[in-house]
Amino acid sequence: MAKTEIRIGGLGGQGVILCGMIIGKAAAIYDGKHAALIQAFGPEARGSACSAQVTVADQAIGYPYVKRPDILVLMSQDAYTQFVPTLKPGGLLLYEEELVHLDGRLPAGARTVGIPATRFAEELGRRLVLNIVMAGFLTGVTGLVSQDAIEQAVKDSVPKGTEDLNMRALRKGLEYGRGVAAKAA
Amino acid sequence: MILEHSPHPIALRDGSTLVVRPAKRGDEQALLAFYRELPREDRLFLKDDVTTEAWAERFMQRIERGEATSLLAEREGAVVAEATLYRARHGWSTHVGEVRVAVARPHRRKGIATALAGQLVKLATDQGADKIIVEVVENQLAALRTFQKLGFHQEAVLRAHVKDISGIRRDLLILANDVSHIWAAMEAMVADTPPEAV
């Protein structure tokens, strides 16, 4: 059974949960896979640590908690400090390169790919689409869900009137991710 | 996405259609021909002398710098209307877009201004603007109605701020369309708030 465990970490207000929800929705609703989402919040709503655990599998998921993620998606230094030791050996770390600085805590054999997602989001018009850039980036680097599925999931999940900007944010992350993946291949 | 799907047709009230597309370098002469055909009293309400080559060059540079997006409505290859969205890239009003629309007289009252302004409002929202403004002179009643239909309301009046071709001083109305509620909904979605706190 193919099963991918993902943890997304960042700060409250970065859209960490929405990012996880969109990836799960793309897999479960539009790609016909199974997905589970667990959300964890800090004591304050905004600015405190926040994470989402997403499991994507070909078959029903019996245990939805992610202890040793295959993929870490990180958007804050605190999340890096907290979660990077849990990354599976040889796992993949996708990180916001202006917010997260790597150090010696990386597990052996981990692959790391960064993206200036905040800058991309600001250039597109709104910093708050950072999480959508990251969802596109994950899709572009890993191909875990299809482009059609992630696009449908974004359209489905964001407020009316914001679809176009969110879609541009998604494609920006996706294209950047594909470019990085192609260079690495 | 409006720009990605261009050129695209728009249907007018009289049953005819026009083609709308973004202006780009190479359109200078078509723009100048359009503005030079406008009666002088119509051009008075514009901030620049839009009949000069120097203006056309400056306008193209603003488009290329991303400070302006211009839509041209064409019939049989000739520009019959032009609408521009201006966005400040620096300073304290980067969240505000400004719209300006000009339609050739024979093509008015067909819904062209409504269609173009509506597309620019959508575009401004897509670009992340919170607020869109437009300046209308008090006696431009058709323009007032057009923008009110698109959700604009009067936010300020500059008394006797413009002088028309007869020398009559008129009020300049600043209309605004606050689209920040659209982004407030998105902000709520990315707040990462526990379900019980919602």
Interface residues (C-beta under 8 A of the other chain):
Chain A: G10 L11 G12 G13 Q14 G15 V16 I17 L18 Q39 F41 A45 R46 C50 L124 G125 R126 L128 V129 N131 S157 V158 P159 K160 G161 T162 D164 L165 N166 M167 R168
Chain B: M1 K122 T125 D126 Q127 G128 A129 V179 I182 W183 A185 M186 E187 M189 V190 A191 D192 T193 P194 A197
